Amino acid sequence: MEKLSEDFKARQKPVARIIVAVSAALAGFLIMLFRSIKKTR
């Protein structure tokens, strides 16, 4: 059981980084979309 939790912790860090990177990319994409929509009006 202890080894499993250690494995999980080792795996969690890269997953968290991927989630942060994806959310940041999504936020930037939404901001760009919002700006382009504002410009056209």
PyMOL commands that set and color helices and strands:
alter all, ss='L'
color gray80, all
select helices_A, chain A and resi 2-40
alter helices_A, ss='H'
color red, helices_A
deselect
rebuild
show_as cartoon
